[in-house]
Amino acid sequence: GGEEEMWGCGFWLQWFGEEVAAHPGVVAGVWSGVVVFSLMALLFTPPRLITDPVQLWSQPGSKASENRAFFNTHFGPFWRSEMIIARPFKDATLGLHDKPSGVTDEMKDAPGGSAVTHNLLSQLLDLQLSLEAISVSCQDAKFEDRSIVCDAADTDEAPGDDQGPWTLNALCFQPTPGAGCIVESALEFWQMDRARLDATPACDEVKGNATECDANLRAWVDKCAEGGPSVRACWTRSGMPLVQPKILFGARAGADGQKASEAEAVVVTYLLNNDPWTQPRAAAWERKALAKLKDSSGVPGGLALSFSVEMALEEELARESYTDVNTVLGSYVVMLLYVASSLGRRGSGPQRPTIARIALAFCGVGIVVCSLLIAAGICGIGQVGATLIISEVIPFLVLAIGVDNIFILTFAFDLAPTVDPRATRDPNRSGLSLGSGGTGEGQAAGGYNTPRDTPAVVVNGSNSTAVSPLDGPASGGGMLAGEVRDTAAERAGRALAKVGPSILGAAAAEIGAFLLGSLTGMPAVVCFAQFAAAAVLADVAMQMTLFVAALAVIDRAFPPEAPARRDEGQLGQRLL
């Protein structure tokens, strides 16, 4: 028995491979219909794209999701949170003008210094005031939501004064309407007033002293942080006390005896409303604020900023996905060239013509692309959620699996044992016999001893040496007289019987792993796992059918070319 007989499914895979290779038109027609159907499904029922970070990572039914749903139901949609973390840039001066004596560059760059300095607070004040002055027009909001009606005198969607422009004051959360926005910032200890900040003792620009000014500012910060509501002068512009130093200066502020003024950074938090009317306008404001923050961060002598706005994560995911398009396309082109140059090469043995390798490469990589389309169509029909992360990972995953199987199937096809289909095995001899052909001990026709992986053919039933069926055509481009070669379909069947079980086993393990991953409940992981399972299933199914059929078709059209022989007699015969 052969190696494929060790597998229970070897016989069935050989029969299946012969059938698909014998009917390539039917196989191609079926898969063409599947691809067209998938494209139609994508057109009419595209996968549900999930971009909201909360929906991506918060498992439905979890405690966090239940708490958020309770809050949204009883108090309205949870706010949009905009956060800025400011610390001194390493090249920023520590004082108002000159560097205090005894302070070196190494000391300035060393971590652990206080962020409560007049230099930092003054620049942060300018930044906050510029953010609060950002104006959002109706066209800006319409860019975020196409349903917004602009330039309308009075409609249900845009009644009268709903044409903008809007500033932060119209979009932020105000516990007391008209009293002002809630802004969690250390600068609210001075009510965001530069005159009050500069009125701190020793902070006068002309007569001030940097060291004394910073010390007085830190003393005021500690007084406000420790006094809380009892110090009325520390209340915000909206008339509310700031009672949580950790929100203003980080988690360690006020813990383990650490004073708020010793914090290494200052935290600023804005809360914007998140109702349907505010959402597109707030998103437009965030887009402009994001651009301003990027321009303001990392300027020598300025601020080192870390920031997060509600739309930042969604924007970053989208940006990376669009950026990865060129990477994906480049990877597929490189892999196409690699497959075309490497597939079908067997050292000094017969080589596939260049046109055959190119055709196989396009077929193999095209199958990978089609499997992605089919998976997207399946997920669209099943309304499986899709995330932007899928576009970054799945194409590479399916490409790796697909190209691996392409080489396995092609090499198995090239190495498939090719014997005379009319030959019968003599149970008493180690070779094959063909009727009452040749005679003689050790002769090719009567009873040759040839390795199983080096199949023999019969030439005129005489004492001819066995040659490989991949050695190419004989004189005149045809076979030698009496030579019998197996069909491409039978070789495809033997190849599938040999490597099909391992391909199916690996695919089953991969699909099973992805399906197990879909049981986690986290939406982003569930979407990825289901899409990956569908893509791998489609990829392997097409390779076991369409690619096997393509192998047989291309082999018939462009048979492998035998290298030049060193034997002068055979070389002369081939030249004739």
JOTA-V702819 format. One record per residue. N is the residue number from 1. RES is the residue in one letter. PSI is psi in whole degrees, 0 to 359 (999 if undefined). OMEGA is omega in whole degrees, 0 to 359 (none if undefined). NEAR is the number of other ideal C-beta (glycine too) atoms within 12 Angstrom. Layout:
BEGIN
n = (N & N)
res = (RES & RES)
psi = (PSI & PSI)
omega = (OMEGA & OMEGA)
near = (NEAR & NEAR)
END
This chain:
BEGIN
n = (1 & 2 & 3 & 4 & 5 & 6 & 7 & 8 & 9 & 10 & 11 & 12 & 13 & 14 & 15 & 16 & 17 & 18 & 19 & 20 & 21 & 22 & 23 & 24 & 25 & 26 & 27 & 28 & 29 & 30 & 31 & 32 & 33 & 34 & 35 & 36 & 37 & 38 & 39 & 40 & 41 & 42 & 43 & 44 & 45 & 46 & 47 & 48 & 49 & 50 & 51 & 52 & 53 & 54 & 55 & 56 & 57 & 58 & 59 & 60 & 61 & 62 & 63 & 64 & 65 & 66 & 67 & 68 & 69 & 70 & 71 & 72 & 73 & 74 & 75 & 76 & 77 & 78 & 79 & 80 & 81 & 82 & 83 & 84 & 85 & 86 & 87 & 88 & 89 & 90 & 91 & 92 & 93 & 94 & 95 & 96 & 97 & 98 & 99 & 100 & 101 & 102 & 103 & 104 & 105 & 106 & 107 & 108 & 109 & 110 & 111 & 112 & 113 & 114 & 115 & 116 & 117 & 118 & 119 & 120 & 121 & 122 & 123 & 124 & 125 & 126 & 127 & 128 & 129 & 130 & 131 & 132 & 133 & 134 & 135 & 136 & 137 & 138 & 139 & 140 & 141 & 142 & 143 & 144 & 145 & 146 & 147 & 148 & 149 & 150 & 151 & 152 & 153 & 154 & 155 & 156 & 157 & 158 & 159 & 160 & 161 & 162 & 163 & 164 & 165 & 166 & 167 & 168 & 169 & 170 & 171 & 172 & 173 & 174 & 175 & 176 & 177 & 178 & 179 & 180 & 181 & 182 & 183 & 184 & 185 & 186 & 187 & 188 & 189 & 190 & 191 & 192 & 193 & 194 & 195 & 196 & 197 & 198 & 199 & 200 & 201 & 202 & 203 & 204 & 205 & 206 & 207 & 208 & 209 & 210 & 211 & 212 & 213 & 214 & 215 & 216 & 217 & 218 & 219 & 220 & 221 & 222 & 223 & 224 & 225 & 226 & 227 & 228 & 229 & 230 & 231 & 232 & 233 & 234 & 235 & 236 & 237 & 238 & 239 & 240 & 241 & 242 & 243 & 244 & 245 & 246 & 247 & 248 & 249 & 250 & 251 & 252 & 253 & 254 & 255 & 256 & 257 & 258 & 259 & 260 & 261 & 262 & 263 & 264 & 265 & 266 & 267 & 268 & 269 & 270 & 271 & 272 & 273 & 274 & 275 & 276 & 277 & 278 & 279 & 280 & 281 & 282 & 283 & 284 & 285 & 286 & 287 & 288 & 289 & 290 & 291 & 292 & 293 & 294 & 295 & 296 & 297 & 298 & 299 & 300 & 301 & 302 & 303 & 304 & 305 & 306 & 307 & 308 & 309 & 310 & 311 & 312 & 313 & 314 & 315 & 316 & 317 & 318 & 319 & 320 & 321 & 322 & 323 & 324 & 325 & 326 & 327 & 328 & 329 & 330 & 331 & 332 & 333 & 334 & 335 & 336 & 337 & 338 & 339 & 340 & 341 & 342 & 343 & 344 & 345 & 346 & 347 & 348 & 349 & 350 & 351 & 352 & 353 & 354 & 355 & 356 & 357 & 358 & 359 & 360 & 361 & 362 & 363 & 364 & 365 & 366 & 367 & 368 & 369 & 370 & 371 & 372 & 373 & 374 & 375 & 376 & 377 & 378 & 379 & 380 & 381 & 382 & 383 & 384 & 385 & 386 & 387 & 388 & 389 & 390 & 391 & 392 & 393 & 394 & 395 & 396 & 397 & 398 & 399 & 400 & 401 & 402 & 403 & 404 & 405 & 406 & 407 & 408 & 409 & 410 & 411 & 412 & 413 & 414 & 415 & 416 & 417 & 418 & 419 & 420 & 421 & 422 & 423 & 424 & 425 & 426 & 427 & 428 & 429 & 430 & 431 & 432 & 433 & 434 & 435 & 436 & 437 & 438 & 439 & 440 & 441 & 442 & 443 & 444 & 445 & 446 & 447 & 448 & 449 & 450 & 451 & 452 & 453 & 454 & 455 & 456 & 457 & 458 & 459 & 460 & 461 & 462 & 463 & 464 & 465 & 466 & 467 & 468 & 469 & 470 & 471 & 472 & 473 & 474 & 475 & 476 & 477 & 478 & 479 & 480 & 481 & 482 & 483 & 484 & 485 & 486 & 487 & 488 & 489 & 490 & 491 & 492 & 493 & 494 & 495 & 496 & 497 & 498 & 499 & 500 & 501 & 502 & 503 & 504 & 505 & 506 & 507 & 508 & 509 & 510 & 511 & 512 & 513 & 514 & 515 & 516 & 517 & 518 & 519 & 520 & 521 & 522 & 523 & 524 & 525 & 526 & 527 & 528 & 529 & 530 & 531 & 532 & 533 & 534 & 535 & 536 & 537 & 538 & 539 & 540 & 541 & 542 & 543 & 544 & 545 & 546 & 547 & 548 & 549 & 550 & 551 & 552 & 553 & 554 & 555 & 556 & 557 & 558 & 559 & 560 & 561 & 562 & 563 & 564 & 565 & 566 & 567 & 568 & 569 & 570 & 571 & 572 & 573 & 574 & 575 & 576)
res = (G & G & E & E & E & M & W & G & C & G & F & W & L & Q & W & F & G & E & E & V & A & A & H & P & G & V & V & A & G & V & W & S & G & V & V & V & F & S & L & M & A & L & L & F & T & P & P & R & L & I & T & D & P & V & Q & L & W & S & Q & P & G & S & K & A & S & E & N & R & A & F & F & N & T & H & F & G & P & F & W & R & S & E & M & I & I & A & R & P & F & K & D & A & T & L & G & L & H & D & K & P & S & G & V & T & D & E & M & K & D & A & P & G & G & S & A & V & T & H & N & L & L & S & Q & L & L & D & L & Q & L & S & L & E & A & I & S & V & S & C & Q & D & A & K & F & E & D & R & S & I & V & C & D & A & A & D & T & D & E & A & P & G & D & D & Q & G & P & W & T & L & N & A & L & C & F & Q & P & T & P & G & A & G & C & I & V & E & S & A & L & E & F & W & Q & M & D & R & A & R & L & D & A & T & P & A & C & D & E & V & K & G & N & A & T & E & C & D & A & N & L & R & A & W & V & D & K & C & A & E & G & G & P & S & V & R & A & C & W & T & R & S & G & M & P & L & V & Q & P & K & I & L & F & G & A & R & A & G & A & D & G & Q & K & A & S & E & A & E & A & V & V & V & T & Y & L & L & N & N & D & P & W & T & Q & P & R & A & A & A & W & E & R & K & A & L & A & K & L & K & D & S & S & G & V & P & G & G & L & A & L & S & F & S & V & E & M & A & L & E & E & E & L & A & R & E & S & Y & T & D & V & N & T & V & L & G & S & Y & V & V & M & L & L & Y & V & A & S & S & L & G & R & R & G & S & G & P & Q & R & P & T & I & A & R & I & A & L & A & F & C & G & V & G & I & V & V & C & S & L & L & I & A & A & G & I & C & G & I & G & Q & V & G & A & T & L & I & I & S & E & V & I & P & F & L & V & L & A & I & G & V & D & N & I & F & I & L & T & F & A & F & D & L & A & P & T & V & D & P & R & A & T & R & D & P & N & R & S & G & L & S & L & G & S & G & G & T & G & E & G & Q & A & A & G & G & Y & N & T & P & R & D & T & P & A & V & V & V & N & G & S & N & S & T & A & V & S & P & L & D & G & P & A & S & G & G & G & M & L & A & G & E & V & R & D & T & A & A & E & R & A & G & R & A & L & A & K & V & G & P & S & I & L & G & A & A & A & A & E & I & G & A & F & L & L & G & S & L & T & G & M & P & A & V & V & C & F & A & Q & F & A & A & A & A & V & L & A & D & V & A & M & Q & M & T & L & F & V & A & A & L & A & V & I & D & R & A & F & P & P & E & A & P & A & R & R & D & E & G & Q & L & G & Q & R & L & L)
psi = (159 & 173 & 325 & 342 & 347 & 339 & 136 & 333 & 4 & 317 & 315 & 323 & 324 & 316 & 318 & 316 & 320 & 322 & 312 & 326 & 332 & 342 & 63 & 329 & 319 & 316 & 313 & 322 & 318 & 312 & 329 & 319 & 321 & 318 & 317 & 318 & 320 & 320 & 320 & 321 & 320 & 327 & 318 & 330 & 70 & 155 & 147 & 111 & 127 & 118 & 345 & 121 & 325 & 316 & 336 & 317 & 348 & 117 & 128 & 135 & 354 & 167 & 319 & 318 & 320 & 319 & 319 & 318 & 321 & 317 & 314 & 325 & 320 & 335 & 0 & 170 & 139 & 148 & 160 & 125 & 127 & 122 & 139 & 132 & 115 & 137 & 161 & 133 & 148 & 340 & 3 & 145 & 154 & 339 & 197 & 314 & 284 & 157 & 131 & 150 & 141 & 357 & 118 & 169 & 325 & 322 & 325 & 319 & 343 & 140 & 163 & 352 & 157 & 142 & 353 & 87 & 157 & 323 & 311 & 312 & 323 & 316 & 324 & 324 & 315 & 318 & 314 & 318 & 323 & 325 & 319 & 343 & 357 & 134 & 135 & 123 & 170 & 325 & 325 & 317 & 325 & 332 & 328 & 330 & 107 & 345 & 350 & 134 & 122 & 160 & 36 & 136 & 313 & 105 & 171 & 326 & 325 & 77 & 115 & 265 & 17 & 17 & 358 & 189 & 164 & 142 & 182 & 328 & 333 & 347 & 342 & 169 & 125 & 104 & 320 & 109 & 130 & 349 & 345 & 166 & 153 & 118 & 117 & 98 & 143 & 335 & 345 & 345 & 339 & 17 & 34 & 34 & 117 & 325 & 320 & 323 & 314 & 344 & 354 & 137 & 136 & 9 & 9 & 135 & 330 & 310 & 2 & 163 & 125 & 314 & 313 & 322 & 311 & 322 & 320 & 323 & 319 & 324 & 320 & 321 & 315 & 321 & 316 & 320 & 322 & 327 & 329 & 225 & 342 & 340 & 96 & 330 & 347 & 0 & 158 & 176 & 329 & 4 & 31 & 144 & 152 & 105 & 2 & 92 & 332 & 328 & 331 & 329 & 7 & 170 & 333 & 353 & 124 & 358 & 145 & 38 & 3 & 133 & 154 & 325 & 350 & 2 & 147 & 353 & 160 & 132 & 133 & 131 & 128 & 143 & 121 & 147 & 157 & 24 & 167 & 324 & 320 & 330 & 304 & 326 & 321 & 322 & 321 & 320 & 318 & 323 & 317 & 321 & 323 & 317 & 320 & 321 & 321 & 323 & 334 & 350 & 140 & 17 & 127 & 133 & 3 & 221 & 147 & 114 & 139 & 135 & 157 & 125 & 164 & 320 & 358 & 315 & 316 & 317 & 321 & 319 & 316 & 318 & 315 & 322 & 316 & 324 & 325 & 350 & 313 & 323 & 317 & 312 & 317 & 320 & 320 & 323 & 315 & 316 & 325 & 315 & 321 & 315 & 317 & 327 & 339 & 332 & 133 & 3 & 132 & 53 & 237 & 1 & 189 & 143 & 142 & 142 & 156 & 318 & 326 & 318 & 319 & 317 & 317 & 322 & 314 & 322 & 314 & 312 & 325 & 324 & 321 & 316 & 316 & 325 & 326 & 319 & 319 & 318 & 319 & 321 & 318 & 315 & 328 & 317 & 319 & 3 & 40 & 135 & 146 & 141 & 159 & 340 & 331 & 318 & 344 & 337 & 312 & 316 & 321 & 322 & 310 & 325 & 317 & 313 & 317 & 314 & 323 & 313 & 329 & 313 & 319 & 312 & 319 & 315 & 321 & 323 & 316 & 328 & 2 & 134 & 127 & 112 & 164 & 117 & 342 & 359 & 150 & 148 & 129 & 114 & 340 & 355 & 162 & 353 & 202 & 154 & 153 & 96 & 228 & 35 & 235 & 168 & 170 & 141 & 131 & 4 & 157 & 325 & 323 & 317 & 71 & 155 & 90 & 145 & 151 & 325 & 3 & 75 & 153 & 161 & 162 & 130 & 108 & 12 & 24 & 188 & 67 & 146 & 150 & 141 & 155 & 143 & 344 & 7 & 356 & 174 & 159 & 210 & 140 & 14 & 357 & 188 & 161 & 155 & 127 & 357 & 139 & 123 & 146 & 159 & 159 & 327 & 319 & 323 & 321 & 320 & 317 & 323 & 317 & 325 & 329 & 314 & 349 & 315 & 320 & 322 & 315 & 320 & 316 & 319 & 319 & 320 & 318 & 313 & 319 & 320 & 318 & 320 & 324 & 322 & 331 & 352 & 358 & 329 & 341 & 122 & 315 & 318 & 320 & 313 & 315 & 314 & 317 & 319 & 318 & 318 & 317 & 320 & 317 & 318 & 313 & 320 & 311 & 321 & 318 & 324 & 324 & 349 & 293 & 317 & 323 & 317 & 320 & 323 & 314 & 317 & 312 & 325 & 323 & 322 & 323 & 80 & 154 & 145 & 130 & 141 & 162 & 138 & 148 & 337 & 119 & 327 & 311 & 325 & 317 & 320 & 319 & 322 & 323 & 999)
omega = (179 & 180 & 180 & 180 & 177 & 181 & 180 & 183 & 183 & 181 & 182 & 178 & 177 & 178 & 181 & 179 & 178 & 181 & 182 & 179 & 179 & 181 & 183 & 180 & 179 & 181 & 180 & 179 & 180 & 182 & 174 & 177 & 179 & 180 & 178 & 178 & 179 & 177 & 177 & 178 & 178 & 182 & 187 & 179 & 181 & 178 & 181 & 183 & 180 & 179 & 180 & 181 & 179 & 179 & 180 & 192 & 181 & 183 & 177 & 181 & 178 & 181 & 180 & 179 & 179 & 179 & 179 & 178 & 178 & 180 & 181 & 182 & 187 & 184 & 183 & 182 & 180 & 188 & 170 & 185 & 178 & 186 & 176 & 175 & 184 & 174 & 182 & 172 & 190 & 178 & 182 & 175 & 183 & 185 & 181 & 185 & 184 & 178 & 179 & 181 & 178 & 180 & 181 & 177 & 179 & 179 & 180 & 184 & 184 & 177 & 175 & 178 & 181 & 176 & 181 & 176 & 180 & 180 & 182 & 183 & 180 & 179 & 178 & 177 & 178 & 181 & 181 & 180 & 178 & 177 & 181 & 178 & 180 & 181 & 180 & 179 & 178 & 179 & 176 & 180 & 180 & 176 & 179 & 182 & 184 & 182 & 180 & 181 & 178 & 179 & 177 & 183 & 182 & 177 & 179 & 181 & 184 & 183 & 171 & 188 & 184 & 183 & 178 & 1 & 181 & 174 & 181 & 183 & 180 & 186 & 188 & 177 & 179 & 178 & 175 & 183 & 179 & 182 & 180 & 183 & 168 & 178 & 178 & 182 & 178 & 180 & 175 & 173 & 175 & 179 & 178 & 183 & 181 & 180 & 179 & 179 & 181 & 179 & 176 & 181 & 178 & 180 & 177 & 186 & 183 & 186 & 186 & 177 & 187 & 184 & 180 & 179 & 181 & 179 & 179 & 177 & 180 & 177 & 178 & 178 & 179 & 179 & 180 & 182 & 182 & 182 & 178 & 184 & 185 & 180 & 186 & 181 & 181 & 182 & 184 & 177 & 180 & 176 & 180 & 178 & 174 & 190 & 182 & 179 & 181 & 179 & 184 & 189 & 178 & 189 & 184 & 181 & 180 & 180 & 178 & 177 & 180 & 179 & 180 & 183 & 179 & 182 & 181 & 181 & 176 & 184 & 177 & 181 & 173 & 175 & 178 & 177 & 185 & 178 & 184 & 180 & 185 & 188 & 182 & 180 & 176 & 178 & 177 & 177 & 180 & 180 & 178 & 179 & 180 & 179 & 180 & 180 & 179 & 179 & 186 & 186 & 172 & 178 & 179 & 184 & 183 & 185 & 167 & 188 & 164 & 187 & 179 & 174 & 187 & 184 & 187 & 182 & 179 & 179 & 181 & 177 & 179 & 181 & 180 & 180 & 179 & 178 & 183 & 180 & 179 & 178 & 180 & 180 & 178 & 179 & 180 & 178 & 179 & 180 & 177 & 179 & 180 & 180 & 182 & 182 & 187 & 187 & 176 & 177 & 184 & 178 & 181 & 181 & 180 & 183 & 174 & 176 & 181 & 182 & 179 & 179 & 179 & 180 & 179 & 179 & 179 & 179 & 182 & 180 & 176 & 177 & 178 & 179 & 180 & 179 & 176 & 178 & 180 & 179 & 178 & 177 & 178 & 180 & 176 & 179 & 179 & 181 & 175 & 180 & 178 & 178 & 178 & 179 & 181 & 182 & 180 & 190 & 189 & 180 & 180 & 180 & 182 & 178 & 180 & 180 & 183 & 181 & 178 & 180 & 178 & 180 & 181 & 182 & 182 & 179 & 178 & 178 & 181 & 183 & 182 & 179 & 182 & 182 & 177 & 182 & 178 & 182 & 177 & 181 & 176 & 183 & 181 & 181 & 180 & 183 & 179 & 176 & 180 & 181 & 178 & 185 & 193 & 178 & 176 & 182 & 177 & 181 & 184 & 184 & 187 & 183 & 183 & 177 & 180 & 178 & 183 & 182 & 174 & 187 & 183 & 173 & 182 & 180 & 176 & 180 & 183 & 183 & 180 & 179 & 180 & 178 & 180 & 178 & 179 & 181 & 176 & 182 & 180 & 186 & 178 & 180 & 179 & 180 & 171 & 182 & 178 & 183 & 181 & 178 & 178 & 180 & 179 & 180 & 179 & 177 & 177 & 178 & 179 & 179 & 180 & 177 & 184 & 186 & 181 & 180 & 180 & 178 & 179 & 179 & 178 & 179 & 179 & 178 & 180 & 181 & 178 & 179 & 179 & 179 & 174 & 178 & 180 & 179 & 183 & 180 & 177 & 189 & 182 & 180 & 180 & 180 & 180 & 184 & 181 & 179 & 180 & 179 & 179 & 181 & 179 & 179 & 180 & 182 & 182 & 179 & 179 & 179 & 181 & 181 & 186 & 182 & 177 & 177 & 179 & 177 & 182 & 181 & 182 & 179 & 178 & 183 & 183 & 182 & 179 & 181 & 179 & 176 & 180 & 182 & 177 & 180 & 186 & 180 & 179 & 179 & 178 & 179 & 180 & 180 & 176 & none)
near = (11 & 21 & 20 & 29 & 17 & 14 & 23 & 13 & 24 & 27 & 22 & 20 & 33 & 33 & 22 & 30 & 44 & 30 & 24 & 38 & 41 & 24 & 22 & 32 & 17 & 17 & 34 & 27 & 16 & 20 & 34 & 21 & 16 & 27 & 28 & 18 & 23 & 33 & 22 & 19 & 25 & 23 & 16 & 13 & 21 & 21 & 33 & 22 & 26 & 31 & 26 & 26 & 25 & 28 & 24 & 27 & 24 & 23 & 21 & 21 & 14 & 17 & 12 & 17 & 21 & 15 & 17 & 25 & 19 & 14 & 16 & 17 & 12 & 11 & 17 & 17 & 25 & 26 & 30 & 35 & 30 & 42 & 31 & 39 & 29 & 43 & 35 & 40 & 27 & 22 & 18 & 30 & 26 & 34 & 29 & 32 & 20 & 14 & 20 & 22 & 12 & 10 & 20 & 12 & 13 & 11 & 17 & 24 & 18 & 14 & 15 & 16 & 26 & 33 & 40 & 44 & 42 & 43 & 40 & 42 & 43 & 36 & 34 & 44 & 33 & 24 & 32 & 40 & 24 & 22 & 38 & 31 & 18 & 35 & 24 & 33 & 23 & 26 & 21 & 28 & 36 & 25 & 20 & 28 & 23 & 12 & 17 & 31 & 22 & 24 & 15 & 17 & 12 & 13 & 15 & 10 & 21 & 22 & 13 & 12 & 13 & 26 & 25 & 27 & 24 & 29 & 25 & 36 & 28 & 29 & 40 & 35 & 34 & 26 & 18 & 14 & 13 & 11 & 17 & 24 & 36 & 31 & 38 & 34 & 39 & 47 & 40 & 39 & 42 & 33 & 27 & 28 & 20 & 22 & 13 & 21 & 38 & 24 & 21 & 33 & 19 & 24 & 34 & 20 & 20 & 10 & 14 & 27 & 23 & 28 & 24 & 21 & 34 & 35 & 25 & 28 & 41 & 33 & 24 & 34 & 42 & 30 & 22 & 39 & 36 & 22 & 22 & 21 & 18 & 14 & 19 & 15 & 19 & 32 & 23 & 32 & 28 & 26 & 20 & 25 & 24 & 38 & 23 & 22 & 35 & 20 & 28 & 41 & 39 & 27 & 18 & 19 & 33 & 26 & 16 & 9 & 10 & 21 & 24 & 42 & 33 & 26 & 36 & 28 & 35 & 47 & 37 & 44 & 34 & 37 & 30 & 43 & 34 & 31 & 19 & 17 & 24 & 33 & 26 & 37 & 41 & 40 & 34 & 37 & 42 & 39 & 27 & 34 & 41 & 30 & 20 & 26 & 35 & 19 & 18 & 25 & 24 & 21 & 20 & 13 & 20 & 26 & 37 & 30 & 34 & 22 & 34 & 26 & 36 & 37 & 32 & 27 & 26 & 29 & 24 & 20 & 27 & 21 & 17 & 21 & 26 & 16 & 17 & 23 & 18 & 13 & 20 & 28 & 19 & 17 & 24 & 29 & 19 & 19 & 32 & 30 & 19 & 21 & 36 & 29 & 18 & 23 & 39 & 38 & 26 & 24 & 10 & 13 & 22 & 29 & 27 & 35 & 23 & 18 & 18 & 32 & 34 & 24 & 29 & 44 & 36 & 27 & 37 & 44 & 36 & 32 & 43 & 42 & 32 & 35 & 43 & 42 & 35 & 38 & 45 & 40 & 32 & 31 & 39 & 29 & 22 & 22 & 17 & 32 & 31 & 37 & 38 & 32 & 34 & 37 & 31 & 25 & 28 & 41 & 35 & 26 & 33 & 45 & 36 & 24 & 36 & 44 & 34 & 28 & 40 & 44 & 31 & 33 & 47 & 42 & 25 & 35 & 45 & 39 & 29 & 41 & 34 & 40 & 33 & 32 & 23 & 16 & 30 & 17 & 17 & 17 & 10 & 9 & 20 & 18 & 33 & 34 & 28 & 31 & 18 & 10 & 30 & 28 & 16 & 16 & 15 & 18 & 28 & 36 & 34 & 28 & 26 & 33 & 17 & 25 & 14 & 22 & 20 & 22 & 33 & 38 & 38 & 39 & 28 & 19 & 25 & 19 & 20 & 25 & 21 & 30 & 30 & 29 & 37 & 33 & 34 & 29 & 21 & 25 & 17 & 12 & 13 & 14 & 22 & 27 & 17 & 23 & 28 & 30 & 34 & 31 & 23 & 35 & 33 & 31 & 39 & 47 & 40 & 43 & 44 & 45 & 39 & 34 & 38 & 39 & 28 & 27 & 36 & 29 & 16 & 23 & 33 & 18 & 18 & 30 & 29 & 19 & 18 & 32 & 23 & 17 & 22 & 27 & 16 & 20 & 18 & 27 & 32 & 33 & 27 & 32 & 40 & 34 & 36 & 37 & 44 & 43 & 37 & 39 & 45 & 41 & 30 & 38 & 45 & 39 & 32 & 44 & 48 & 42 & 34 & 43 & 51 & 53 & 40 & 39 & 50 & 42 & 29 & 34 & 38 & 22 & 18 & 25 & 30 & 36 & 24 & 25 & 20 & 17 & 19 & 10 & 13 & 11 & 11 & 22 & 15 & 12 & 16 & 24 & 13 & 11)
END
